[in-house]
Amino acid sequence: MKQIRTPLTGTPLPMHLTQDPRAPGPLHPADELAQVRAALRWLHAREDKLRRHFTSLAAAANPNRQDAGALTGSAHTVTVTPHLKRVFDRSLLPQAILANPRFYRDETHTHVTTHPTPVALQPLLPGLPPDAEAELSDFDLIEPINA
C-alpha cells in the first residue's frame, strides 16, 4: 500500500487517509487531526461493543456449551477477569474539608479541539495558494441574456 509522510509529524500514513476529496493535495494537519479523532471515536465505540459482547459471553459461560470456545479466535484469546478496585468516595468527607480551599490546587490543562470550518472560510479552490484564489475570484461573469 502506498504511503506518504505527514508534513507536521512525518508519520507514515496510507494514501487513502491523506486525501480530502475536495483537495488535490495531502490533508492539512488540522484536517488530519479531526480525521484521526473521528477514527478513534469509532474504534472506542467498537471496542466498547466488543467488550460488552465478551463480558456477556463470560457471564453465561458453561464449559458444556458449544459456544464455550467463543473467547478464542484464530490468533487471539480474550480473557475476562473481574478485578476489585478501591474508589475514593469524597461524598463521605465532612463539609468542613470540602469547603476548605487549602485542600484544593489549581492545575492547567491544554485542550486541543477541532470543529468544522464554516463554508464561507473554506477556500474556493482547495490546494491553491490564497493569493491565487483572490486573483481568480476578482472577475466579471458575462452571460448572454436570452430575451
C-alpha positions, 0 to 999 in steps of 0.5 A, spaced: 500 500 500 502 506 498 504 511 503 506 518 504 509 522 510 505 527 514 508 534 513 507 536 521 509 529 524 512 525 518 508 519 520 507 514 515 500 514 513 496 510 507 494 514 501 487 513 502 487 517 509 491 523 506 486 525 501 480 530 502 476 529 496 475 536 495 483 537 495 488 535 490 493 535 495 495 531 502 490 533 508 492 539 512 494 537 519 488 540 522 484 536 517 488 530 519 487 531 526 479 531 526 480 525 521 484 521 526 479 523 532 473 521 528 477 514 527 478 513 534 471 515 536 469 509 532 474 504 534 472 506 542 465 505 540 467 498 537 471 496 542 466 498 547 461 493 543 466 488 543 467 488 550 460 488 552 459 482 547 465 478 551 463 480 558 456 477 556 459 471 553 463 470 560 457 471 564 453 465 561 459 461 560 458 453 561 464 449 559 458 444 556 456 449 551 458 449 544 459 456 544 464 455 550 470 456 545 467 463 543 473 467 547 478 464 542 479 466 535 484 464 530 490 468 533 487 471 539 484 469 546 480 474 550 480 473 557 475 476 562 477 477 569 473 481 574 478 485 578 476 489 585 478 496 585 478 501 591 474 508 589 475 514 593 468 516 595 469 524 597 461 524 598 463 521 605 468 527 607 465 532 612 463 539 609 468 542 613 474 539 608 470 540 602 469 547 603 476 548 605 480 551 599 487 549 602 485 542 600 484 544 593 490 546 587 489 549 581 492 545 575 492 547 567 490 543 562 491 544 554 485 542 550 486 541 543 479 541 539 477 541 532 470 543 529 468 544 522 470 550 518 464 554 516 463 554 508 464 561 507 472 560 510 473 554 506 477 556 500 474 556 493 479 552 490 482 547 495 490 546 494 491 553 491 495 558 494 490 564 497 493 569 493 491 565 487 484 564 489 483 572 490 486 573 483 481 568 480 475 570 484 476 578 482 472 577 475 466 579 471 461 573 469 458 575 462 452 571 460 448 572 454 441 574 456 436 570 452 430 575 451 
